[in-house]
């Protein structure tokens, strides 16, 4: 296994989690997005990745960062052109809102296929709604496309360039936090700063009608 793997983490502090606007104020969304980012950066470091923040504005965090305010696809591909991927120097792209991610879950992105004898040109952890929550790219011709159902788009790109693909089926990596209902997942399975932030903000699980949802006290 390659020891050093750079991991790009796209982050937009100026446009934080707009689909949570019915639940959190702009300041709260910014703080919560920052807490999720902290969890992702810590999990990546724990899994042996070298995180590199790809941000729309400077954050001042103690991590290598590149400021690029272009749309996601363009910004990631520009960073990919700089950092590279190759078989012996893979490049990961991991979304900043994977609040359930753990070092163990992320380490699966770096492994071999189920037969144990092949490292794929592209390893994909799909999101629940057809997105791409994490990638590890070793094929030098692979470029990302985050428009629409990006998981399907990335399978097509890999097929077109002849890159082998391995899929990581992981609930922790598939769960990106975008909407109010997703906050319950953080309270149930989160282990870090994002869960702590929700608890401190007065959120708790609500099972009053037989379904798990969230409520806010205070």
MOSULLIN-V338276 format. One line per field, one symbol per residue. phi: phi as a letter, one per 30 degrees, with the letter a starting at -180 (. if undefined). psi: psi as a letter, one per 20 degrees, with the letter a starting at -180 (. if undefined). burial: I if it has 16 or more other C-alpha atoms within 10 Angstrom, else O. Layout:
phi->???
psi->???
burial->???
This chain:
phi->.ddcbdbdbdabddbdhddcddbbdeddddddddddeeddddddddcidcdbdcbdaeciddaebbcacdeeedddddddddcjdaecbdbcbbddccdcdbeddddddcdddddibbcddbcbcdddcjdbdabbccddcdbdbcdiddedddddedddciddbbcccbddddcccbbeddddddddcdbbdddedddddjdbdbcdcicdbbbbci
psi->ppgpoqopnppniilomhijiihqrghhgggghhgggggggggghhjjrnqopnqiqphjqmqpqppojrqggggghghhhgijqrhimrpqopqikmiiqrhgghhhhiarrhijjppqhpppoqrhkjaohqqppipiipqqojpcnhghghggggghjkpqpppoophhhinqohrghhhhhghgiqjbhgggggghjjqrqokhjiqpaqqpq.
burial->OOOOIIIIIIIIIOOIIOOIOOOIOIOIIIIIIIIIIIIIIIIIOOIIIIIIIIIIOOIOOOOOIIIIOOOIOIIIIOOIOOOIIOOOIIIIIIIIIIIIIIIOIIOIIIIOIOOOOOIIIIIIIIIOOOIIIIIIIIIIIIIIIIOOOIIOIIIOIIOOOOIIIIIIOOOIIIIIIOOIOOIIIIIOOIOIIIIIIIOOOOIIIOOOOOOOIIOOOO
